[in-house]
């Protein structure tokens, strides 16, 4: 396997099992993942939060069980932000989707198995083009998995962000009539999901960024000012770990463009 691109701010976030456990509630407000009892899984999370996504993936897979969730999150975040080659990115998202689907099959009450299945399929869909993904029937799978995730973990802010993005992207690509009739995508539902996500996790830079993107997709230029303000707010967020740093840096990069 090709070497993974290292996290560019290695050393800025240094977690061990003890500090991860101590800051668990803050670090996992977005994904509502329960704190693991297994020391090996906790160590895998420490690698993830420190930004060592490759080692976190390997450690999570080696631990098995709830460690699969660490592996899936580490792989998906790495693929989304740091992997340069498009084919490799898509391959990594496919791996996550397959692992998460198997995990959900074994543990159907695991909210994050459904979430990472949807997240990986959603990012894969953006990579091949949303229109193509909808034609392949991926839209329904994304929506169904996210709805299951929220039903299992009502405080799952990240699943709401992803589901809000689904509604916005579908309407943006096929229009509100076909989007509503064929895929159950609705503008009001999408916007409400982002508002709920920000209530659950008010400091989430990625929620602000995705909400801003959705506003422009759904409302056009008249929401540009509000969208820019959301980006500015995201760029000013304080990041508690490596993943949040990547979210904040993305917001900053967009503002500079």
Secondary structure, 3 states (H helix, E strand, C coil): CCCCCCCCCCCCCCCCHHHHHHCHHHHCCCCCCCCCCCHHHHHHHHHHHHCCHHHHHHHHHHHCCCHHHHHHHHHHHHHHHCCCCHHHHHHHHHHHHHHHHHHHHHCCCCHHHHHHHHHHHHHHHHHHCHHHHHHCCHHHHHHHHHHHHHHHCCCCHHHHHHHHHHHHHHHHHHCHHHHHHHHCCCHHHHHHHHHHHHHHCCCCHHHHHHHHHHHHHHHHHHHHHHHHHHHHHHHCCCCCCHHHHHHHHHHHHHHHC
